[in-house]
Amino acid sequence: MSKAYSRKFKMLLMLVLLNQAVLYSALFSAVYSALYSRRAQAQSFDEDIKISGYLTIGGGKTDAEPLEVSDDPDDIEDQQNTYLNPPRYVAYADKFILDPDFNFNIYSKAGLQIDYAIDQQTQATIQITGRGDVDNFDPDMSWLYISHQLTSNTTIRAGRFRIPLYYASAFIDVGLAYPWVTPPAEIYTLINMDNMTGVDLITTHYLGDWVLSVQPYYGSSDFERIQATTIFRNILGITSQLQNDFLTTRFSWLRYHLDFEAKGDIQKVADEQRKFLDSIGYADLIDYVDPRDTDVQFLSFGIEYRHDNTKVISEFARSTLERAWSDVDAWYITIGHTLGHYFPHITLARHDERNEDKRLPPRTDEFAAEFPALAGASEQRSWMFHGILDNETTTITLGLNYQLTATVLLKTEWMRTHNDTSTGFYNFATKDKSNNIYNLALEAIF
C-alpha cells in the first residue's frame, strides 16, 4: 500500500469514526433531553420506567473421546483429528462448546432490560446482554425498539428485537422461563440468528376462552463470528399463537435470503478453488455448494399442555434450503411434573437430514470420469460444506430443577446423545456413537 493511499485511508477512517461519534452524541443528547424533559414534567419518573434483569451461572462438559484412527473412514464429512484432540460438542452454531473440562463460561450470561413509557401508547425498550460463550461477556444490544399501540388489540414495533421462531424465542435468554439448561439443540440450531432489525405487528383477539395472537414481521440481521459473517436479508415471517388456560398452540413460518462473507484464508482458498474449477469448465461444482446467495424457508409447530402440576412441551420444525444445503426435520417432546420445590423432566429429541440425494452437484460423475485424481477431494468438499446440520442425531435428557425461591432456580441435567450418521453435533468423530453431557445452572431474575 502506497504512503499516499495509506494517508487517504486513514483520513477516510477518521471521518467515518468522527461521523459515528457525532451521530451517537446527537442520539444520546436527544434521548437525554427527552427523558429529562419528561421527568421534569411528570410527578414521578419511577412510574414511567421499569428496570428488570436476569442472570445465569451455568456450565457443562461431555465425556466424548476421539476415534483412535483420527477420523471415521465411513464418514466423508468427518474432519481429520491428527492429534486425537477430544471431540467438542459444538451445537448452537459454535455458541455453546462443550469439552471434557467443566466450563462455567459456556452457559453463563446476564441481561438488563429498560422499558420507558414515552406516553400512554408508546414505549421504548432496551435490553443489553453479556454472554460468557460469546466475546467473554462483552455487552451486546440485544433489543432496541419502540412500540406503539395502534388500537386496544394492535401494537407495532420498530427496531431490533427477537425473532419469534420457537416456543422459547421471546424468553430464550431467561433460563427461569423454561425447564432445560439449554433448549433442545436438535431444533434450536436450525436457524443461526436470534434477533433482527425491522418492523412487526402484533394483534390480539379474544375468542371465548381462547386468545389468538398474530405477528407478521420483516427485517434483516447479521451474525458475525471469528471466521465468517452470516448475512440474513429480506427476512419475512409470520407467527400465530392460540391459547387458553391449559393449552397453547404455536405456528411459525419464515423465509429469508442467506449470504455469507468468509474472512481471511477461508475466503482466499474458496476463491482459488473456484478460479481453478472455472478454468477447466466445472465452476458449477463449487457454485452448487456455495453458501452465498441462498434462499431459506423455515416452518415450525409447537404445543404446550398444562394440567395441575404436569407440563408437556413439544415442537416440530422443518428447514429447507436451496441447492445442496441440508434440509432438516427436527422435533422434541418434554414431559415434566412439579413435586413441591422439585421439577423432574425428561426430553426426547431427534434431528434428521432429508436430502442426501441432492448433496453432490449434478455433474459430479462427469467430473470424476474426466479428472479421477481430483474427484475424491471435490466430493469431500461438497459434503463438508453442510456442516453440523447434516447429521442424524437422537438425544435423551433427564433433568431435575429445584426452586430455591420464587426468582431463583437450580437446574441439573444429564444428556445422552447418539449419532446415527456423521459426527452428530461434535466437531470430530467420537470413539462411541453415544456420549454423555452433564449440565448445571443457577438461574435468577430480578
N, C-alpha and C positions, 0 to 999 in steps of 0.2 A: 504494500500500500504506500503510495507517494505521500510526502510530507504535506503537500497542498491538499490532497484528498483527505488526509487524516485531520488537518485543521478544520476543513469544511464539515467533516463528520462530527467532530467534537462540538463545533458551533451549533450544528443541527440538533445534536443530542441535548445541549444546554437549553436551546429554545423549547424543545419538547418538554423537558423537565420543568422549565420555568412556566410553561403554559399549564402543565398539570398542577403545579403549585398554586397558580393563580385561580384555577378552577376550583380546587379543593378549598382554598381560602375563602372564595366567594360563597361556596356552598355552606361552609361552616358558619360564616357571618350571617347568611340568610336564615339558616336554621336557628342559630343562637338568638338572632333578633326576634324571630317569630316566637320562640319559646319564652324569651324574656318579656316580650310584649304581652303574650298570653298570660304569663304568670302575674304580671303587674295588674292585669285586668281581673283575673279570677280571684275569688276569695280564698281558695285552697288549691295550690298547684298539685298536691298529692291526689286530688280527685281525678286529675287528667292523665296521670302517668302511672303505669304498672310495670314493675320490675320482677322478673322471675328467672329461674335458672335450674340447671340440672348438673349432676356430677356422677361420673362413673370411674371407679378404680377397678380395673379388671385385667386379667391376663390368661394365658393358656399355653399349652405345649402339645406336641404329638410324639408318639413313640416310633414313628416310621423309620425303618432302616433302609439303606441303599441296596439295590440289587448288586450282588457281588461281581457280576460281569460288566459293570459300569453302565450298561444300558440294556434295554429289552430288545432282543433281535426280532421279536414278533410285533413290535410296535414302531412303525416307521416315524411316528410323531415324537417319540421319546428323544430327549437330548442326551448326549454322551456325558456321563458323570465321571470324568477321568480320575479325579482324586477321591471318588466314593464319598462325597460330601453327604451329610444327612439330607434326605428329601424334605423340602419345606412345603407346608400346606399354604398355597397362595390364593385361596378363594378371595372373593370380593375384589378381584382385579388388582391384586397387589396392595390392597389397603390393609388387610389382616394377614400377617405372615407368621406361621407357627413353625417352630423347630424343636429339637429335643430340650432346649433350655426354657424354663418357665419365664415368660417375659410379661411384666405388668404394663409395658408401654403399648401393647397390642390393642387392648380394648379401652384403655383409659382416655377419658375426654371430659370436657367441661363446656358449658354454654351459658350465655347470659342473654336474655330477651327483654327488650324495652318496647312497650306499647304506649303510644302517646295519642290521646284523643284531641285531634285538631279542632273538631266541632262535633255536634251530635251525630253527624252522618259520616265523618271522615276520620280515619285513624292511620297513623304511621307506625310501622313495625320494623325493628332492627334486631337481628339475632347474630351474635358473634360466637364462634365455636373454635375451640382448640383441641386437636387430637394428637395423641401420642404416636399413632401409627403414621401420621402424615406430617412431615416437616417439624417433628418434635414440639408439638403444642403451639406452633405459630398460629396466631389468631386469623380466622377466616370469616369474611362477611357472608354467612350462610343465607340469611334473609335480609332483604332491604326493599320494602314495598309500601305503597299507600293503598288503602282500601276505602272504598266509598259505597255507602248503602244507597242504592238507587231507589228501591222500594222496600217495603217491610219484609219481603222474602227474596230480594235480589241484591247481590253485592258484586262490585267489580274491583279487581286488584291489578296493579301495575308495578313492576319492579322485579326483584329476584326472590323466588320462593320455591318451595318444594314441589316436585312433580308428583302428582297423585297416582302413582303406578300401582302400588301394592296396598295390602291391608295395613301395614305399619308405616307407610310412606310419611304421613303427616307428623309422626312422632318417633321416627326411626332412631334419632339420637337420644331419646329419653327412655333409657332402659327400663325404668319403672313401669312403663306403659305396656310391656309385652312380656311373655314368660321366659323367653330364651336369653342366654347371654348375648348371642347374635342371631338374627333371623336366619332361617334355613338358606344356606348358600346356593342350593340347587336352583332356587328361584331368584333370590336377591342378587345374583351375579349376572343375570341375563342382560340388563341394561346398565352400562357403566356411567351413569350420571344420576345425581340426586336432585340437583337444583337447576333451574333455568331462569333466564331473564326474559320477561314478556308480559302478557296480559292473560287474565282468566275471568270467568263469570260464574258465580256460584248462585244457584237458585234453589230454593227450598219450598216444598209443597206438602201439605198435610192431607193425608188420605185416610180418614177414620183413625184407626190406631197406628197407622203407618206414617213414616216420614220419608219422603223422596227428595234426594238432592242430586242435582245435575251440574257438572263442572266442565265446560269446554275450555281449552287453553291453547295458546300459540306463543312460540318464542324460540330461543336459541341458547346454547351452552357450550362451554369448553371444559375439557378435563385434562389438566397438564400434569405429566409425570416426568421423571428424570430422562427417560429415553424418547418420549414422544408426547405429542399433544393430540387428543382426540377432539374433533370438532363436530358439534351437532347443530344442524341448521334446519329451518322450516319445521320445527317441532310442532306438530298438530295432534291434538288428542282430546278425548272426552272420557270422563269418569262419571258413573252414576251409582248411587247407593240407596238402598231401600231397607229400612229398619223399623223394628218395634221393640217391645220390652225384652224379648227373648231371642230375636233373630236379626242378623244383619247380612244382607247380600250386597256384593260389590262387583261391578263390571268396569273394565278399563280397556280402551283402545288407543293406540299411539302409532304415529308414523313420523319419520324424520329422515333427513339426508345426512349421511355419515361421511366425514372426511378425516384425514389423518396426516399429521406432519411429524415425520421422524426427525430425530436430531443426530448430529454428528456422524459417526461411521455407519450407523444403520441406514440412513438415507443415502449415503455415498455408495455403499455396497449395492443397495437396491437399484440405484440409477445405473451403475456399471453393468449389472446383470441385464437390465432391460436394454441397454445400449448394445450389448453383445447379442442378445436374442433377436433384437431388431435387425442387426446386420446379417443374420442368417435366415431371416424371414419368419421368426417364431415369437415375435413380441407378444402375441395373444396369450402365450403360456403364462407370462407374468402378469399381464393385464387381468387375466381371469381371476387371480387370487389377490389382486391389488386391493388393499382395504380402503383406498380413496375412492370418492365419488360413488357411494353405495347407498341405496335406499333400504330402510329397515322398517318392518312392521312388528308390532307387539300387541298381544291380546291376553287379558287375564280375567279370571273369575274367582271370587272368594266368598266364603261364608264364615260367620261366627255365630255359634249357638250357645246360649246361656240358660241354664236351668238349675235353680238352687245354687249349689256350690260347684257345679260341673261346668266346664267350658270346653268347647270344641272349636278349633280354628282350622280352616283348610283353604288352600289356594291352588289353582292350576294356571299355568302361563305357557304361551307359545310365542317364540321369537322366530321371525322369518327374514332372511337376508338374501340379497341378490347374488348371483353367480355362485362361486364355490364356497361361500361362507356358511358356517354351521347354522342349520335350522334346528331349533331345540324345543322339546316339550319337557316341562318340569312340573312337579307337584309336591305337596306335603300335606300331612294331616297331623294335628296336635290335639291331644286329649289331656286335660288336667282337672284336678279336684282339690278344693280347699278343705284342709283339715286343721281347724284352728289357725295358728300362725303359719302353717306349712302349706305349700302348694306343690305336690309332686306332679310331674307331667312327662309324657312320652311323645316323641315325634318320629314319624317315618317319612322320609323324603326321597325323591327319585329325580334323576336328571338324564334325559335321553337325547341323543342327536338323531335327526330324522332323514338326512340327505347324503349319506355316504356315497351314493351312486353318482352324485354330481360333484364330488370332491376334486377330481382331476380335470384339467382343461380338455375340451373336445378333441384336440389334435395330439394328445399325449402318445397314442400308439404310433402315429405317423412320425413324430419326433424321435421316438425310441428306435424305430426301424432305420432312420437316417443317421442318427447320432447315438448309437448304443452306449458309448462311453459316458455320455452326459445324461442319459435317461434317468439313472438312479438318483442323481443329485437333484434333478428337476422335480422328480416325483416327491422326494423327501421335502423339498422346499414348499411344494404345494400343500402337503399335509401339515407341516409345522406352522404355516400361516394361521391355521384355525385355532391354535392355542387351546386355552382351558375350556372353551365351550364344547370342543369336540371330544366328548367322553360319555360313558355311561356309568353312572355312579349311584349307589344307594347308601343312605345314611340313616342310622337309628340313633336317637338322642334320648337319654334319660336325665331328667333334671329334678332338682329339689330346691325350692325357694323358701326362704324364711323371712317373714315380715317382722323386722326389728321394731319399727314404729310405723305410723301412718305414711311417712315420707321417706323411709329408709328400708331397703330390701337387699338381702344377701342371696346370691344365686350360685349354685354349683351344678356342673354338667359333666356327663360322660358321653362321648360320641364314638360311634363305631362306623367307619366309612369303608365301603367295599367298591373297588374299581373293577367293573366288568371289562371295560376296554380302555386302552390308553393309560395314562398315568393318573387319571382322575383329576382331582384338584391339587395334585402335587407337581412340583417342577421337574422332578426326576423319577425314574422308575423305582418302585419300592420292592423290598425283598418279599413282602407278603402283599397279597391283593387287599387284605383287610387290615386296617390300622386304627389305633385309638387316639382320641383327642380329649384332653382334660381342660375344662374352663372354670374360672372362678371370677365373680364380680360383685362389687358392692355398689348399689345404685341409690341415688338420692335426688330429691327435688326440693327446691326452696323458692 
